[in-house]
Amino acid sequence: MSSLFDLSGKIALVTGASRGIGKALAVGLAEHGADVVLVARTKEALDRTAVEVEAHGRRTWVKPFDLAHVPQIPEFYRSVVEETGGVDILVNVAGIQRRALALDLTLEDWNEVLELNLSAVFVLCQAFARERIGSGKPGRIINIGSLMCEGHRPTTVAYTASKGGIRQLTKALAVEWARYDIRVNAVAPGYIATEMTQPLRDNPELDDWVRRRAPMGRWGEPRELVGAVVFLASEASSYVTGHILYVDGGWLANL
């Protein structure tokens, strides 16, 4: 049974790999046998992730790059393929949040969130699929969504729009690329303790609200997303595509 989840011989590219969910997923994929391409803006932080990945005996490629430069993504991805020989698993984690009520959100902030959280994901998926199709090899894409794939909280309008887009983008790409053996799925975390959610956890009222609404009574940890991503990256999910897997401590079920 364990061989179903074995990623030995596979190369995974993880964006946002310098911290939080991205770092946890990069290390988790390595624990299950994958070599990992680490992508984020800051080399120093990626180097720290690389140490943890390599502790599991896996190879890493540290590739500092700002995915907000969307037009440069195809060339960046070509350089990754040239260096690695090809990526089998793409995990899109990188994202940002700009908190403001809808009436107060600036167009600049709206564009910044949508560009990184949605447009960059699409262009990177496109580059990945073109290489996989051209080489005749299968591929696995896992996008990171959110509870905001399904609902909304005040002050997250741009983030909500971007994650709703991830939900539908995942389904659209899954339908178009299934014939090439490229499976496209998403993992949608609930409230996870990361740097992005630190302002919520620092607010006693919001922290209490999260804990009371979650049937499991707590915040999730980045590590708790590893199993879902490994499942979707491996042969254990060979007949799963276009699916949004919520890892939320029962949050949606409690609505």
Protein Blocks (a to p, Z undefined) as FASTA:
>chain_A
ZZmmpcghiacddehklgcjllmmmmmmmmnopacddddfblklmmmmmmmmmmnopacd
dddddfklmmlmmmmmmmmmmmnopafbdcdfbccdddddfklpcfklmmmmmmmmmmmm
mmmmmmmmmmmmmnopacdddddddfklmmccehilmmmmmmmmmmmmmmmmmmmmmmno
pacddddddddddfklmmmmmpmklmmmmmmmpmnlpacdfklmmmmmmmmmmmklmmgg
hiacddeehmmmmZZ
